[in-house]
Each structure stands twice: as structure tokens, then as C-alpha cells.
Amino acid sequence: MAYTGSCFCGAVELRVEGEPEAMGYCHCRSCRSWSGGPVNAFSLWKPDAVTITAGAEHVATFARTPLSHRQYCAKCRGHLMTRHPPIELIDVFAATLPDLPFRPAVHVNYAETVLPMKDGLPKLRDFPAELGGSGESVPE
């Protein structure tokens, strides 16, 4: 399956192919600050599944930490995705892909939440162990 999306002004277009490696919610302070919301809905993809199909010259990157290289359109400042080099995955924001059936399976960095969500999904203190986190669950 393939899904397309764009930045806020449409100058940058992207395409993802296949199925995401994971989908869920991130509650970390960085994602909240970047997204402007109390939680960030993510879809994680292998790098070869994500292609900029138009407007690559408008893609800018801000890397506050080595873990997250946040990419956005330099024209409208619309957020597109976050590259995570250490784990070799790209978070294409769920809102960037309007036709993607968003099926969250986990909450990460739930220890930092400002919006408790009682939805029955696993809540992890930080990240799954296979991605370098503790894998420790926290109560809903």
C-alpha cells in the first residue's frame, strides 16, 4: 500500500510505501513542544519506504539531539517527519498522511505525559527495549 502527504502549503510532497513498523503516541516534552499539542501521533517507517516526491529543495532540518532530526517545509514551516538515525526509522507524523488508517499500538515516554489517556494500550516509561529504552510499563 502507498500513502501520500504534504506540508501545510503543499510545496513538499512525500510518499510512503508498505506498512509502518509501528504506530502510536509519543508523550515526550520534545514531541509535545514540536507538535504544539499534548501528544504526538507517530507512524514509524524504514528509511527506504519514505520518498520526497516534490519540493525536496524546501525541506529543512532541525536536530536538537542526535536521536531526532525534525524535518519541515522551509516555505510554510509545516512539519513533515522526524528522522531517527540511531534506530534507523523515520516518524512520518500521522497527520502528514491523511489517508493512513492510524492504528496506534503503544504510548512511549508516558512518564512525561500531560494528557493521561485511558485507552487500554501499553504505556511505556520511555521506549521499547529493542529501541534502546527500558521497556518498562507504567500504569494507566
C-alpha positions as CSV (number, residue, x, y, z in Angstrom):
1,M,0.0,0.0,0.0
2,A,1.2,3.6,-0.6
3,Y,0.1,6.8,1.1
4,T,0.9,10.4,0.1
5,G,1.1,13.6,2.1
6,S,2.4,17.1,2.1
7,C,3.4,20.0,4.2
8,F,0.8,22.7,5.1
9,C,1.3,24.7,1.9
10,G,1.8,21.7,-0.4
11,A,5.3,22.7,-1.6
12,V,6.7,19.5,-0.2
13,E,5.1,16.2,-1.1
14,L,6.0,12.7,0.2
15,R,5.1,9.1,-0.3
16,V,5.4,6.1,2.0
17,E,5.1,2.6,0.8
18,G,4.2,-0.6,2.6
19,E,3.2,-0.7,6.2
20,P,4.7,1.2,9.1
21,E,6.9,-0.6,11.5
22,A,4.8,0.8,14.4
23,M,2.2,3.4,15.2
24,G,1.4,5.1,18.5
25,Y,1.7,8.1,20.6
26,C,4.7,9.9,22.0
27,H,4.3,12.0,25.2
28,C,7.9,13.4,25.5
29,R,8.4,17.0,26.1
30,S,10.3,17.4,22.8
31,C,7.5,16.0,20.7
32,R,4.9,18.0,22.6
33,S,6.8,21.2,22.0
34,W,7.5,20.5,18.3
35,S,3.9,19.4,17.5
36,G,2.3,22.1,19.6
37,G,0.0,19.6,21.2
38,P,-0.2,17.5,24.4
39,V,0.8,14.3,22.5
40,N,2.3,13.4,19.1
41,A,0.7,10.6,16.9
42,F,3.5,8.8,15.1
43,S,4.0,6.3,12.3
44,L,7.5,4.7,12.1
45,W,8.8,3.7,8.7
46,K,12.1,2.2,7.4
47,P,14.0,4.9,5.5
48,D,13.6,3.2,2.1
49,A,9.8,3.3,2.5
50,V,9.8,7.1,2.6
51,T,10.3,9.3,-0.5
52,I,10.1,13.0,-1.0
53,T,8.3,13.2,-4.4
54,A,8.2,17.0,-4.8
55,G,9.8,20.1,-3.2
56,A,12.9,18.4,-1.8
57,E,14.7,21.8,-2.1
58,H,12.3,23.2,0.5
59,V,12.9,20.5,3.2
60,A,14.8,21.9,6.2
61,T,16.0,20.0,9.2
62,F,16.4,20.9,12.9
63,A,18.3,18.5,15.1
64,R,18.1,19.4,18.8
65,T,19.5,15.9,19.7
66,P,21.2,13.1,17.7
67,L,18.1,11.0,18.2
68,S,15.7,13.3,16.4
69,H,16.3,15.2,13.1
70,R,13.0,17.0,12.7
71,Q,12.1,17.9,9.1
72,Y,9.8,20.7,7.9
73,C,9.0,22.8,4.9
74,A,11.1,26.0,4.8
75,K,8.4,27.8,3.0
76,C,5.4,27.3,5.3
77,R,7.2,25.7,8.3
78,G,4.8,22.8,8.1
79,H,6.1,19.7,9.9
80,L,6.7,16.6,7.8
81,M,8.6,13.9,9.7
82,T,11.4,13.2,12.1
83,R,14.4,11.0,11.1
84,H,15.7,8.9,14.0
85,P,19.3,7.9,12.8
86,P,20.2,5.8,15.8
87,I,17.2,3.5,15.4
88,E,17.1,3.7,11.6
89,L,13.5,4.7,11.4
90,I,11.5,7.8,10.2
91,D,8.5,9.1,12.1
92,V,6.1,10.4,9.4
93,F,3.6,12.3,11.5
94,A,0.2,10.6,11.3
95,A,-1.4,14.0,10.3
96,T,1.0,14.3,7.4
97,L,-0.6,11.2,5.9
98,P,-4.3,11.9,5.8
99,D,-5.4,8.6,4.3
100,L,-3.2,6.4,6.5
101,P,-5.5,4.2,8.7
102,F,-4.0,5.2,12.1
103,R,-3.9,2.2,14.4
104,P,-1.9,3.1,17.5
105,A,-0.5,0.2,19.5
106,V,1.6,1.9,22.2
107,H,2.3,5.0,24.2
108,V,6.0,5.9,24.5
109,N,7.6,8.3,27.0
110,Y,4.4,8.1,29.0
111,A,6.3,9.1,32.2
112,E,6.3,12.6,30.7
113,T,2.6,12.7,29.8
114,V,0.5,15.8,30.4
115,L,-2.6,14.2,29.0
116,P,-3.4,10.8,30.6
117,M,-5.1,8.5,28.1
118,K,-7.1,5.6,29.3
119,D,-7.4,3.6,26.1
120,G,-6.0,0.2,27.2
121,L,-2.9,0.5,25.1
122,P,0.5,-0.3,26.7
123,K,2.1,2.7,28.3
124,L,5.9,2.7,28.3
125,R,8.0,4.8,30.6
126,D,10.4,5.6,27.7
127,F,11.0,3.3,24.7
128,P,10.7,-0.4,24.0
129,A,13.9,-2.2,25.0
130,E,14.6,-3.2,21.4
131,L,14.9,0.5,20.6
132,G,17.2,1.3,23.4
133,G,14.7,2.1,26.1
134,S,13.9,0.4,29.4
135,G,10.8,-1.2,28.0
136,E,9.3,-0.6,31.5
137,S,5.5,-0.2,31.7
138,V,3.8,2.5,33.7
139,P,0.2,2.4,35.0
140,E,-2.6,4.0,33.1
